[in-house]
Amino acid sequence: ELLFLLWGVRLCIVVRKAPSEFNESRFISWAIYNEFLLSLFLNVSMIFLRDPFPTNPDLIYLVLFIHTQLTTTVTLAFLFGSKVGLI
């Protein structure tokens, strides 16, 4: 997962200067950066939650839910919020 996100970050850097009417590449880049940082934080936190002591499965479920919810909400806000702001 992180390798695909790193590839996405690389693509964002390559296309950041591409002309666009709505400047979508910037918002898509923000969405990918958001997913990358949240996934990195989630994977590191899961390592620390699982290794030293057995963790409550509900806590792991809550962390995964928050990750999914934040990623989806922020991505939709970046992609559609910019278009709503232009109207």
URGIJO-V172836 format. One record per helix or strand of 2 or more residues. SS is the DSSP state (H for helix, E for strand). FROM is the first residue (numbers start at 1). TO is the last residue. If there is no record, write none. Layout:
# URGIJO-V172836
ss/from/to
SS/FROM/TO
SS/FROM/TO
This chain:
# URGIJO-V172836
ss/from/to
H/2/15
H/24/51
H/57/86
